[in-house]
Amino acid sequence: MDDLLKIIQERHSTRAPFDPQKQVPKSDVKTIIEAGRWAPTAHNMQNFEIIVIENKKILEQVGKIKTYPSPEFIRENYEQLSMTEEELLQKKVGILGMGFPPAWRDKAQLEMAMMDTTPGTLDETIKGSPTILVVVYDTRKRAPASEGDVLGTLSLGCLMENMWLMAQKLGIGFQIMSVFSGPEQKDIKKMLKIPEYMAVSFAIRLGYPTVKSRYLRVRRDSESFTYGNEYGKRW
Ligand SMILES: Cc1cc2nc3c(=O)[nH]c(=O)nc-3n(C[C@H](O)[C@H](O)[C@H](O)COP(=O)(O)O)c2cc1C
């Protein structure tokens, strides 16, 4: 029990570059997928398929796909940033601004940054990963009577967490790349021959960091979000 809690607490986002020469063993990728296979899903619909990309040429091609950060993302991202560790420790939610371009974390430059249409590339996110998992789902289906397939989306989150915990246990760096589900997915789908009716939910980069990537991780105290018998009442 203590071991499980330790893995849960130590699971983290590895945003550091990965060593492109250090391959993630196939047996470990299989174990991560096995953990995902047993994820709970609404109505046990198992509403996911996973494309494992290990081929260097394909990784290179995917890395060349252009990305266009949306003004909406830049604005709403700013709202979640803390500019110092002290600020984050106090807020207990959100993330540190350090990893983002300077203009994205400066209120005075934010409007300009939102108008900047210079594209980036997926390479900047992939950062040398030897293995990428692209998780897709069938847009023609939904969990029974689930408006907007909210239950299906929750299920994909369960898949994500199961795989993330297993990667943590195996000592493999893991980062979610939401950018794969944005407008960029049009190019990604074409490149990976993903059928039109399938959509990308998220992608994962797996690998071994080239630098130590410890950073401040915070959470709210459980007393601040747990109530007893009635909303707002102390438990
Ligand atoms: C649905 C979802 C999407 C996420 N998208 C990204 C992403 O695109 N890039 C990223 O670096 N982290 C992403 N994350 C990771 C969160 O930012 C991270 O879990 C959170 O800041 C807590 O940090 P920790 O994972 O180190 O505990 C995502 C997490 C979830 C659950």
The ligand as an ORCA input file, in Angstrom:
! r2SCAN-3c Opt
* xyz 0 1
  C      -5.016     16.112    -19.482
  C      -3.608     16.567    -19.194
  C      -2.908     17.279    -20.169
  C      -1.592     17.683    -19.933
  N      -0.894     18.312    -20.931
  C       0.419     18.601    -20.737
  C       1.216     19.137    -21.782
  O       0.766     19.361    -22.903
  N       2.520     19.406    -21.514
  C       3.067     19.162    -20.287
  O       4.256     19.404    -20.102
  N       2.336     18.655    -19.273
  C       1.036     18.364    -19.470
  N       0.293     17.818    -18.460
  C       0.933     17.597    -17.153
  C       0.476     18.584    -16.088
  O       0.882     19.893    -16.404
  C       1.075     18.103    -14.779
  O       0.560     16.842    -14.480
  C       0.789     19.045    -13.617
  O       1.390     20.294    -13.824
  C       1.312     18.465    -12.308
  O       2.692     18.193    -12.401
  P       3.262     16.731    -12.194
  O       2.780     15.890    -13.336
  O       4.753     16.882    -12.251
  O       2.764     16.243    -10.893
  C      -0.997     17.402    -18.682
  C      -1.706     16.675    -17.716
  C      -2.985     16.244    -17.973
  C      -3.703     15.423    -16.927
*
